[in-house]
Amino acid sequence: MSFWIEKKYKEKGKILFLGLSGGQGSGKTTIASILKIILKIFFKRKVHVSSIDDFYKTITDRNKMSKKIHPLFKTRGVPGTHDMSLIKNFFYNIKKDNFKSTKLPKFEKAEDNRSKKKYWFNIKKKPEIVILEGWCVGAKHQSSSLLKKPINILEKIEDKNLVWRKYVNIKLKTEYKKIFSMIDYFLFIKIPNFKVVLKWRLLQEKKLKKKLLTKKKTMSYNEIKRFIMFYQRITLQMIKDLSKSASVVLLMKKNHDIKKILFKI
């Protein structure tokens, strides 16, 4: 895959923007890190990887959204809970000839809030390849008819009037579409089914708990089970859409191994 990326960078001849997406716990961060190492060591490329998770809105902003629009917006995750203006500004800044160092936000999941600015990522050199990884990167909006039928208990009970679903969908159709249109190629990790998301997400939380080695709060089984319901609709739609439209599709097995890699372009 790294050879393919190098080829696409040479063809474009300037900054290459890549989007890497897949279901929760599918290995996006790991794959992005491996690609960065290979491109840096073997191809001598300056690569920057950003996670869309780091652009989540603060807990204060999400609390405001939960009161003004819908209570479900208190929970991070869906389109509408990211500060897309920060991504847009970053993309525009690195395109400039006179690029200056820039700072990007960092999100602490255990705190469920954005870090203080002194802990933000400092990008000192202009990258040649930018990878934006995240579960909803490249997601497309749905038709109004598809929104009507609830996909799980969360939607059925807590979004009876479709306010939350419709708002998320509008964000995908507008702000997110504009940002995703700036990406040259999409790499998609196709999970075998949605059931594995719970299994993989539980594993992720277990690793986070070990990593923290503190009393910082991590999610329980029931909390994770509810949490992934926020992602279900868009994840399933992405499996349909990006399996066809992504330039590279990685087919995952239930045991987390890569079954096959399909190159479309």
C-alpha positions as CSV (number, residue, x, y, z in Angstrom):
1,M,0.0,0.0,0.0
2,S,2.9,2.4,0.7
3,F,4.2,1.9,-2.9
4,W,0.8,2.8,-4.1
5,I,0.7,6.0,-2.0
6,E,4.2,6.9,-3.2
7,K,3.1,6.5,-6.8
8,K,0.1,8.7,-6.3
9,Y,2.2,11.4,-4.6
10,K,4.6,11.4,-7.6
11,E,1.7,11.6,-10.0
12,K,0.2,14.6,-8.2
13,G,3.5,16.3,-7.6
14,K,2.3,18.3,-4.6
15,I,0.7,17.6,-1.2
16,L,-1.3,14.4,-1.2
17,F,-4.4,14.1,1.0
18,L,-5.5,10.7,2.0
19,G,-8.6,9.7,4.0
20,L,-8.4,6.4,6.1
21,S,-11.6,5.1,7.6
22,G,-13.2,2.0,9.0
23,G,-15.4,0.8,11.9
24,Q,-14.4,1.4,15.5
25,G,-11.5,-0.7,16.6
26,S,-10.7,-1.8,13.1
27,G,-7.1,-0.7,13.3
28,K,-7.1,2.7,11.6
29,T,-4.6,4.3,14.0
30,T,-2.2,1.3,13.7
31,I,-2.4,1.1,9.9
32,A,-1.8,4.9,9.7
33,S,1.2,4.7,12.0
34,I,2.7,1.8,9.9
35,L,2.2,3.7,6.7
36,K,3.8,6.8,8.1
37,I,6.9,4.8,9.2
38,I,7.3,3.1,5.8
39,L,6.8,6.3,3.8
40,K,9.2,8.2,6.1
41,I,12.0,5.5,6.2
42,F,11.9,4.0,2.7
43,F,10.6,6.9,0.6
44,K,11.9,9.8,2.7
45,R,8.5,11.5,2.7
46,K,7.3,14.0,5.3
47,V,4.1,12.5,6.5
48,H,1.5,13.9,8.9
49,V,-1.3,11.8,10.4
50,S,-4.3,13.4,12.0
51,S,-7.1,11.6,13.7
52,I,-10.6,13.2,13.2
53,D,-11.1,12.3,16.9
54,D,-8.7,15.0,17.9
55,F,-11.0,17.5,16.4
56,Y,-14.0,16.7,18.7
57,K,-15.7,19.7,20.2
58,T,-15.1,20.4,23.8
59,I,-17.5,19.0,26.4
60,T,-18.7,22.6,27.0
61,D,-19.7,23.0,23.3
62,R,-21.3,19.6,23.2
63,N,-23.3,20.4,26.3
64,K,-24.6,23.5,24.6
65,M,-25.6,21.4,21.5
66,S,-27.4,18.9,23.8
67,K,-29.5,21.7,25.2
68,K,-30.0,23.7,22.0
69,I,-30.5,20.9,19.4
70,H,-30.8,17.4,21.0
71,P,-29.6,15.7,24.2
72,L,-27.7,13.0,22.2
73,F,-25.2,15.6,21.1
74,K,-23.6,15.5,24.5
75,T,-21.9,12.2,23.4
76,R,-19.0,12.7,21.0
77,G,-18.8,10.7,17.8
78,V,-21.3,11.6,15.1
79,P,-20.9,14.4,12.5
80,G,-21.7,17.6,14.2
81,T,-19.6,16.9,17.2
82,H,-16.3,17.7,15.4
83,D,-14.9,21.2,14.9
84,M,-14.6,21.0,11.1
85,S,-13.4,24.6,10.8
86,L,-10.1,23.5,12.5
87,I,-9.6,20.8,9.9
88,K,-10.5,23.2,7.1
89,N,-8.0,25.8,8.3
90,F,-5.3,23.1,8.7
91,F,-5.8,21.9,5.1
92,Y,-5.7,25.4,3.7
93,N,-2.6,26.4,5.7
94,I,-0.5,23.5,4.6
95,K,-1.4,24.2,0.9
96,K,0.2,27.6,1.2
97,D,3.7,28.2,-0.2
98,N,4.7,30.2,2.9
99,F,3.7,27.5,5.4
100,K,4.4,28.4,9.0
101,S,4.3,26.0,12.0
102,T,0.7,25.3,13.1
103,K,-0.9,23.7,16.2
104,L,-3.6,21.1,16.0
105,P,-5.9,20.0,18.9
106,K,-5.5,16.9,20.9
107,F,-8.5,15.1,22.5
108,E,-8.3,13.1,25.7
109,K,-10.9,10.3,25.5
110,A,-10.5,9.4,29.1
111,E,-11.4,13.0,30.1
112,D,-13.9,13.2,27.2
113,N,-12.5,16.7,26.5
114,R,-10.0,18.6,24.4
115,S,-6.5,19.0,25.9
116,K,-5.2,22.4,26.9
117,K,-3.5,24.3,24.1
118,K,0.0,23.7,25.6
119,Y,-0.5,20.0,24.9
120,W,-1.6,20.4,21.3
121,F,0.4,18.9,18.3
122,N,2.9,21.3,16.8
123,I,3.4,20.8,13.1
124,K,6.7,22.6,12.3
125,K,7.5,21.4,8.8
126,K,5.2,21.3,5.7
127,P,4.1,17.7,5.1
128,E,4.2,16.1,1.7
129,I,1.5,13.5,2.5
130,V,-1.4,14.1,4.9
131,I,-3.5,11.2,6.3
132,L,-6.8,12.0,8.0
133,E,-7.9,8.9,9.8
134,G,-11.2,8.4,11.5
135,W,-14.3,6.3,11.7
136,C,-16.5,8.7,9.6
137,V,-13.9,10.0,7.1
138,G,-15.5,9.8,3.7
139,A,-19.0,9.2,5.0
140,K,-21.9,10.3,2.8
141,H,-25.3,11.5,3.8
142,Q,-28.4,9.3,3.5
143,S,-31.7,10.0,1.7
144,S,-34.6,11.2,3.9
145,S,-36.5,8.0,3.5
146,L,-33.6,5.9,5.0
147,L,-33.6,8.1,8.1
148,K,-37.2,7.3,9.0
149,K,-36.7,3.8,10.2
150,P,-34.7,3.6,13.5
151,I,-31.7,1.3,13.2
152,N,-31.4,0.5,16.9
153,I,-32.9,1.0,20.4
154,L,-31.1,4.3,20.8
155,E,-32.7,5.9,17.8
156,K,-36.1,4.3,18.5
157,I,-36.4,5.6,22.1
158,E,-34.1,8.6,22.3
159,D,-34.6,10.1,18.8
160,K,-38.3,9.5,18.2
161,N,-38.8,12.7,16.2
162,L,-35.6,12.2,14.1
163,V,-34.1,15.5,15.2
164,W,-30.7,14.1,16.0
165,R,-30.6,11.9,12.8
166,K,-31.6,14.7,10.5
167,Y,-29.1,17.2,12.0
168,V,-26.2,14.6,11.7
169,N,-27.3,14.0,8.1
170,I,-27.3,17.7,7.2
171,K,-23.8,18.1,8.6
172,L,-22.6,15.2,6.4
173,K,-24.3,16.8,3.4
174,T,-22.7,20.2,4.0
175,E,-19.6,20.8,6.2
176,Y,-18.2,17.2,6.1
177,K,-18.8,16.9,2.4
178,K,-16.7,20.1,1.7
179,I,-13.8,18.8,3.8
180,F,-13.9,15.3,2.4
181,S,-13.9,16.7,-1.2
182,M,-10.4,18.1,-0.4
183,I,-9.1,14.5,0.0
184,D,-7.5,12.9,-3.0
185,Y,-8.0,9.2,-2.2
186,F,-9.8,7.2,0.4
187,L,-8.5,4.0,2.0
188,F,-11.3,2.0,3.6
189,I,-11.1,-0.8,6.2
190,K,-14.1,-3.0,5.5
191,I,-15.2,-4.9,8.7
192,P,-17.0,-8.2,8.3
193,N,-20.1,-7.1,10.2
194,F,-21.2,-4.6,12.8
195,K,-21.1,-7.2,15.6
196,V,-17.3,-7.2,15.6
197,V,-17.3,-3.4,16.5
198,L,-18.5,-4.3,20.1
199,K,-15.8,-6.9,20.4
200,W,-13.0,-4.7,19.0
201,R,-14.2,-1.6,20.9
202,L,-14.1,-3.5,24.2
203,L,-10.5,-4.5,23.4
204,Q,-9.7,-0.9,22.7
205,E,-11.0,0.2,26.0
206,K,-9.1,-2.5,27.8
207,K,-5.9,-1.2,26.2
208,L,-6.7,2.4,27.1
209,K,-7.2,1.3,30.8
210,K,-3.8,-0.4,30.9
211,K,-2.2,2.6,29.2
212,L,-3.6,5.1,31.6
213,L,-2.5,3.3,34.8
214,T,-4.5,5.8,36.8
215,K,-8.0,6.1,38.1
216,K,-9.2,8.0,35.1
217,K,-12.6,6.7,34.0
218,T,-12.9,4.2,31.1
219,M,-16.2,2.9,29.8
220,S,-18.0,-0.2,31.1
221,Y,-19.4,-3.0,28.9
222,N,-22.9,-1.5,28.9
223,E,-21.6,2.0,28.2
224,I,-19.6,0.8,25.2
225,K,-22.7,-1.2,24.0
226,R,-24.7,2.0,24.0
227,F,-21.8,4.1,22.7
228,I,-21.4,2.2,19.5
229,M,-25.2,2.6,18.7
230,F,-24.3,6.3,18.0
231,Y,-22.0,5.0,15.2
232,Q,-24.1,2.2,13.8
233,R,-26.1,3.9,11.1
234,I,-23.2,5.7,9.4
235,T,-20.9,2.7,9.8
236,L,-23.3,0.4,7.9
237,Q,-23.9,3.1,5.3
238,M,-20.1,3.5,4.8
239,I,-19.7,-0.3,4.3
240,K,-22.1,0.0,1.3
241,D,-20.7,3.3,-0.1
242,L,-17.0,3.1,0.5
243,S,-16.7,-0.6,-0.5
244,K,-17.4,0.7,-4.0
245,S,-16.0,4.3,-4.0
246,A,-12.8,4.0,-2.0
247,S,-9.5,3.7,-4.0
248,V,-8.2,1.0,-1.6
249,V,-10.3,-1.4,0.3
250,L,-8.8,-3.6,3.1
251,L,-11.0,-6.6,3.8
252,M,-10.8,-7.6,7.5
253,K,-11.4,-10.9,9.0
254,K,-13.2,-11.4,12.4
255,N,-9.9,-12.1,14.1
256,H,-8.6,-8.7,13.0
257,D,-6.3,-10.1,10.2
258,I,-6.4,-8.5,6.8
259,K,-7.9,-11.0,4.3
260,K,-7.2,-9.0,1.1
261,I,-6.4,-5.6,-0.2
262,L,-8.2,-4.3,-3.2
263,F,-6.8,-1.5,-5.3
264,K,-9.5,0.3,-7.4
265,I,-7.3,3.0,-9.0
